[in-house]
Amino acid sequence: MRPALLAATLGIALAASALLAGAAEAAGIGSGGGPSEVVLVVQIVLLLTVGRLLGEAMLRVGQPAVMGQLLAGILLGPSFLGAVWPEAQHWLFPPGRDQKALLDGIAQLGILLLLLMTGMETDLALVRKVRRAALSVSVTGVAVPFGCGFLLGQFLPEAMLPHPELRLVTALFLGTALAISSVKIVAMVVREMDFLRRNVGQVIVASAIIDDTIGWVIIAVIFSLAQAGTIDPWEVGRSLAGTLVFLGVSLTVGRRLVFLLIRWANDSLQSEAAVITAILVLMGGLALITQAIGVHTVLGAFVAGLLVGQSPILTKRIDEQLRGVVTALFAPIFFGLAGLSADLTILRDPRLLLLTLGLIAIASLGKFAGAFAGGLIGGLRRRESLALACGMNARGSTEVIVASIGLGMGALSQDLFTMIVAMALITTLAMPPTLRWALHRLPLKGEEKERLEREAAEERGFVAHLERLLVAADDGPKGRFAARVAGLVAGSRGMPVTVVRLGEPTEENALSGTVAEAAKGARQGARDEDTGVVEVTELARAAPAAEAVGEEAAKGYDLLIVGIDPTVAPEGGLADAVAGAAERFDGPLAIAAARGAHRADPERAALSVLAVIDGTQAARRGAEIAVTLARGTGAPLTVLFLSEAAGTRRRLTGLAQGDSAALRDVLDLAEQAGLRVRMQVRATRAPEREILRQARAGDHDLIVMGVTRRAGDGAAFGPLAETVLEASDRSVLFLAS
């Protein structure tokens, strides 16, 4: 079935090519001699159409879509269409230099955007977690094939060198081309196999990331050598020093500057896609900086992606918007143009065919041997090292980008470029089935299984998907308590917080210090060693709460925490200011009311948390917030489960199956957070009385409940929540969703 699908897709692609070729001939395209925008549009339409069809077919047979885009260029280029119908190929892709420059300009921008996306997908936290094994795999996995490629370059016949006097540059470039793996292809297969969070999967992806990073630095240095024309130690040292300084500044000071740039563009600019524009400008600026210090622009684009990917806000939205335009337009054009530039008809020459097969063998064996040895050195088992070696052998998109850069800078001849593209195509097509075979042979160990279960629970959770918090509070006890809660939640994940302090502006930022102090304590208790420092911004607003929240909420936040005195209106229900703030925020919100010891000392009074759950999704989210607060402060946590089906206290026996699973889910979440939990199960038809009774009997000073907003009224949470809020003499925190 799958071969038939692929054959049908190829037939459709060729029919589309013939149709457009005939239209081009009838319109006289390609006969004028000069560049034409009509020709450019025809080329783009053809590359997009054929690339999409073949990419879809490749996905159906278990291969990456990018291979279909590369095959589209090969089919439309001299390798196939030019061999069977040269007139049509010339009509569609005129050989004139000016016409080719139009498409090449789009492809060059595509390279930068592809490197930007690669950087954004680079998980530096993952690299740090498995750094020992990943580093050893990368060092040996790069060194062995690099050495093989370099030696091959030293013995190539002069006829295959673009500039025989620069053999060293070609040899270095060939070594680099054989050494690095494709992060995109590797990650795609590992993710498809559901091995991304497995130990070996993390090492494979992290090693590919390090490979890519090392490769782009080497390419940047080789580019400076190619520009100089000779091996000048001073120029080499200057390029290396400039590259190291650029990387050092970018990954330290640059990280914060990029975060500030993204936040400023999002919060200050009202035009559509302002953040995307800011990122593209950043990419171009860093690319120009690397060009100015004598290295290639791709390093600047890659580093820009690294920095954008580490931004603590808007990462998902940015990724979706950028990925759409890159995947739909620039990637098919770039990879299609790479295929157009490769002339596989040269392989009819037995000498070149043997050289290509030798190149593939050297690249595959060198990478396999280096990665396998690195895995053993890094402490992996033989089966894990085998899977690692299979996964690292994919070149794919990265190799094509490297080869295109080498061809453009004159480090590779047309024949060498074609050979490298063929090698990238074959190794990439061979990698998925071999990696699947190797991964299926790896059993799941006990410790790894526990970690995977913990991470899966966190990924399904509510807090894990928060990126940015908004606090609306006054500077009284309730406002300071709300700021403390925000700091504990933000500190668990390194989320930035914006505090809208209601009242007249003052010189003192009273609430931001509370947020920062609570976040610092939560970071110390967090298991994630990569949790970043919490950025806190405080804004003073004299406007009514509803207006202040509405204005700030439009900038994009995932959770609003409200702490305003009074919380309860004299006639019952939420006070007007609290209700107004709640109504102006569309997402999840938390209402904090400080009472008892927290009114006297909202920032430092101890916590004893009572989480109230009843089996609903809203209650589970509230329990997750309770777990986060207890972990951040080291507070005791009690879970009170209310159910009409409960037959006994303190036990799961007697609960309905769904209720039992919901309670077990919360208890597992607390256990994974390292908390010791007391459990109370109550069968009651008066839940408000049971909650207040348990709060007094257990000497709890904070009741946390997940509630649901009533349809049509964003500030009403039902009689149970309102009764607890009005009657409790303990602090209360509602999480409404």
Buried (B, 14 or more C-beta within 10 A) or exposed (E): EEEEEBEEBBEBBBEBBEEBBEEBBEBEBBEEEEBBEEBBEBBBEBBBBBBBBBBEBBBBBEBBBBBBBBBBBBBBBBBBBBBEBEEBBBBBBBEBEEBBEBBBEBBBBBBBBBBBBBBBBBBBEBBEBBBEBBBBBBBBBBBBBBBBBBEBBEEBEEEBBBBEEBBBBBBBBBBBBBBBBBBBBBBBBBEBBEBBBBBBBBBBBBBBBBBBBBBBBBBBBBBBBBBBEEEEEEBBEBBBEBBEEBBEBBBEEBBEBBBEBBBEBBBEEEEEBBBBEBBBEBBBEBBEBBBEBBBBBBBBBBBBBBBBBBBBBBBEBBBEBBBEEBBEBBBBBBBBBBBBBBBBBBBEEEEBBEBBBEBBEBBBBBBBBBBBBBBBBBEBBEBBBBBBBBBBBBBBBBBBBBBBBBBBBBBBBBBBBBBBBBBBBBBBBBBBEBBBEBBEEBEEEEEBEEBBEBEEBBEEBBBEEBBBBBBBBBBBBBBBBBBBBBBBBBBBBBBBBBBBBBBEEEEEBBBBBBBBBBBBBBBEBBEEEEBBBBBBBBBBBEEBBBBBBBBBBEBBBBBBBBBBBBBBBEEEBBBBBBBBBBBBBEBBBBBBBBBEBBBEEBBEBEBBBBBBBBBEEBBBBBBBBBBBBBBBBEBBBBBBBBBEBBEEEEEBEBBEEEBBEBBEBBBEBBBBBEBEBEBBBBBBEEBBEBBBBBBEEBEBBBBBBBBBBEEEEBBBBEEBBBBBBBEBEBBBBBBBB
